Amino acid sequence: MPRELSPEFRRKVLDLLRAGRAVQQIAEDLQISDQTIYNWRRQDRIDPGLVAGVTSTDHRRHT
């Protein structure tokens, strides 16, 4: 079963990406999957409207 990761942890990962760290290195260092990081990065671009997709707010309304 997947473990629940905090919003603070997610923010830390996204900050590392913005600082220029490679996805593979972050995944290895923090022991999370690279796919999780890619998903978080994509959602981080969707929420402010930078790319098309369902926002986090809309997703929560429909679940």
Residue frames as a rotation matrix with the C-alpha (Angstrom) as fourth column:
MET 1
0.582 0.813 0.000 0.00
0.813 -0.582 0.000 0.00
0.000 0.000 -1.000 0.00
PRO 2
-0.036 -0.621 0.783 1.40
0.506 -0.687 -0.521 3.44
0.862 0.377 0.339 -0.89
ARG 3
-0.323 -0.135 -0.937 2.48
0.926 -0.251 -0.283 5.61
-0.197 -0.958 0.206 1.98
GLU 4
0.751 0.620 0.227 0.92
0.639 -0.770 -0.010 9.02
0.168 0.152 -0.974 2.55
LEU 5
-0.410 -0.912 0.023 3.36
0.899 -0.409 -0.156 11.86
0.152 -0.043 0.987 1.98
SER 6
0.078 0.459 -0.885 2.72
0.692 -0.664 -0.284 15.27
-0.718 -0.590 -0.369 3.53
PRO 7
0.876 0.265 0.404 2.07
0.474 -0.633 -0.612 18.44
0.093 0.728 -0.680 1.54
GLU 8
0.733 -0.666 -0.138 5.25
-0.496 -0.662 0.562 19.85
-0.466 -0.343 -0.816 3.11
PHE 9
-0.058 -0.742 0.668 7.28
0.142 0.656 0.741 16.94
-0.988 0.138 0.067 1.76
ARG 10
0.388 0.306 0.869 5.74
0.882 0.150 -0.446 17.45
-0.267 0.940 -0.212 -1.68
ARG 11
1.000 -0.019 -0.019 6.64
-0.022 -0.979 -0.202 21.15
-0.014 0.203 -0.979 -1.57
LYS 12
0.344 -0.935 0.089 10.22
-0.401 -0.060 0.914 20.25
-0.849 -0.350 -0.395 -0.62
VAL 13
-0.066 -0.316 0.947 10.48
0.635 0.718 0.284 17.93
-0.769 0.620 0.153 -3.63
LEU 14
0.668 0.395 0.631 9.09
0.743 -0.410 -0.530 20.58
0.049 0.822 -0.567 -5.98
ASP 15
0.887 -0.416 -0.200 11.50
-0.333 -0.877 0.346 23.17
-0.319 -0.240 -0.917 -4.54
LEU 16
0.022 -0.906 0.422 14.41
-0.026 0.421 0.907 20.81
-0.999 -0.031 -0.015 -5.23
LEU 17
0.176 0.125 0.976 13.23
0.913 0.349 -0.210 20.45
-0.367 0.929 -0.053 -8.83
ARG 18
0.944 0.245 0.219 13.06
0.309 -0.888 -0.340 24.21
0.112 0.389 -0.915 -9.25
ALA 19
0.621 -0.779 -0.083 16.57
-0.451 -0.442 0.775 24.47
-0.641 -0.444 -0.626 -7.85
GLY 20
0.268 -0.502 -0.822 17.79
-0.947 0.020 -0.321 22.29
0.177 0.865 -0.470 -10.72
ARG 21
-0.476 -0.414 0.776 18.04
-0.599 0.798 0.058 18.88
-0.644 -0.437 -0.628 -9.09
ALA 22
-0.672 0.164 -0.722 17.37
-0.577 0.494 0.650 15.91
0.464 0.854 -0.237 -11.37
VAL 23
0.383 0.916 0.117 14.24
-0.850 0.300 0.433 13.83
0.362 -0.266 0.894 -10.84
GLN 24
0.519 -0.205 -0.830 16.23
0.091 0.978 -0.185 10.59
0.850 0.021 0.526 -10.61
GLN 25
-0.588 -0.808 -0.031 18.56
0.164 -0.082 -0.983 12.01
0.792 -0.583 0.181 -7.96
ILE 26
-0.452 0.514 0.729 15.69
-0.850 -0.496 -0.178 13.33
0.270 -0.700 0.661 -5.83
ALA 27
0.591 0.724 -0.356 13.87
-0.615 0.690 0.381 10.01
0.522 -0.007 0.853 -6.12
GLU 28
0.183 -0.620 -0.763 16.95
0.335 0.769 -0.544 8.10
0.924 -0.156 0.349 -5.04
ASP 29
-0.750 -0.565 0.344 17.85
-0.066 -0.453 -0.889 10.49
0.658 -0.689 0.303 -2.20
LEU 30
-0.529 0.628 0.571 14.32
-0.848 -0.397 -0.351 10.63
0.006 -0.670 0.742 -0.77
GLN 31
-0.971 0.054 0.231 13.35
0.040 0.997 -0.064 7.05
-0.234 -0.053 -0.971 -1.58
ILE 32
0.096 0.991 -0.097 10.25
-0.191 -0.078 -0.979 7.85
-0.977 0.112 0.182 -3.60
SER 33
0.090 -0.044 0.995 9.41
0.818 0.573 -0.048 6.86
-0.568 0.818 0.087 -7.14
ASP 34
-0.891 -0.425 -0.161 10.38
0.232 -0.730 0.643 9.06
-0.391 0.536 0.748 -10.03
GLN 35
-0.523 0.773 0.359 6.81
0.591 0.025 0.806 8.71
0.614 0.634 -0.470 -11.35
THR 36
0.299 0.590 -0.750 5.49
0.945 -0.291 0.148 10.30
-0.131 -0.753 -0.644 -8.15
ILE 37
-0.350 -0.522 -0.777 7.76
0.392 -0.836 0.385 13.28
-0.851 -0.170 0.498 -8.74
TYR 38
-0.963 0.029 0.268 6.68
0.251 -0.266 0.931 13.59
0.098 0.964 0.249 -12.37
ASN 39
-0.104 0.994 -0.026 3.02
0.851 0.103 0.515 13.46
0.515 0.032 -0.857 -11.27
TRP 40
0.247 0.148 -0.958 3.58
0.804 -0.583 0.117 16.14
-0.541 -0.799 -0.263 -8.62
ARG 41
-0.716 -0.578 -0.390 5.41
0.246 -0.733 0.634 18.36
-0.653 0.358 0.667 -11.09
ARG 42
-0.757 0.505 0.414 2.62
0.464 -0.030 0.885 18.02
0.459 0.862 -0.212 -13.63
GLN 43
0.237 0.900 -0.367 -0.05
0.929 -0.099 0.356 18.84
0.283 -0.425 -0.859 -11.04
ASP 44
-0.061 -0.362 -0.930 2.03
0.641 -0.729 0.241 21.81
-0.765 -0.581 0.277 -9.88
ARG 45
-0.963 -0.264 -0.045 1.81
0.118 -0.570 0.813 23.14
-0.241 0.778 0.580 -13.45
ILE 46
-0.459 0.872 0.169 -1.92
0.651 0.200 0.732 22.40
0.605 0.447 -0.659 -13.80
ASP 47
0.006 0.549 -0.836 -3.06
0.981 -0.166 -0.102 24.13
-0.195 -0.819 -0.539 -10.61
PRO 48
-0.279 -0.090 -0.956 -1.97
0.186 -0.982 0.038 27.65
-0.942 -0.167 0.291 -11.65
GLY 49
0.718 0.693 -0.064 -3.22
0.037 -0.129 -0.991 27.09
-0.695 0.709 -0.118 -15.20
LEU 50
-0.114 -0.856 -0.505 0.17
-0.695 -0.295 0.656 26.70
-0.710 0.425 -0.561 -16.90
VAL 51
-0.934 -0.061 -0.353 -0.99
-0.305 0.652 0.694 23.48
0.187 0.756 -0.627 -18.60
ALA 52
-0.047 0.994 -0.102 -4.43
-0.821 0.019 0.570 21.99
0.569 0.111 0.815 -19.18
GLY 53
-0.624 -0.064 -0.779 -5.80
0.220 0.942 -0.253 19.45
0.750 -0.329 -0.574 -16.75
VAL 54
0.530 0.828 -0.182 -7.97
0.333 -0.005 0.943 18.94
0.780 -0.561 -0.278 -13.67
THR 55
-0.143 -0.579 0.803 -6.87
-0.558 -0.623 -0.548 21.15
0.817 -0.526 -0.235 -10.78
SER 56
-0.877 -0.239 -0.416 -6.36
0.206 0.595 -0.777 19.77
0.433 -0.767 -0.473 -7.29
THR 57
-0.763 0.642 0.071 -9.38
-0.469 -0.476 -0.743 21.75
-0.444 -0.601 0.665 -6.10
ASP 58
0.003 0.791 -0.612 -11.64
-0.982 0.119 0.149 20.31
0.191 0.600 0.777 -8.82
HIS 59
-0.395 -0.228 -0.890 -10.36
-0.213 0.965 -0.152 16.82
0.894 0.130 -0.430 -8.14
ARG 60
-0.996 0.008 -0.093 -11.21
0.093 0.196 -0.976 17.09
0.011 -0.981 -0.196 -4.42
ARG 61
-0.472 0.878 -0.082 -14.74
-0.806 -0.467 -0.362 18.32
-0.357 -0.105 0.928 -5.25
HIS 62
0.243 0.592 -0.769 -15.44
-0.893 0.446 0.061 15.22
0.379 0.672 0.637 -7.33
THR 63
-0.458 -0.427 -0.779 -14.06
-0.117 0.898 -0.424 12.55
0.881 -0.103 -0.462 -5.01
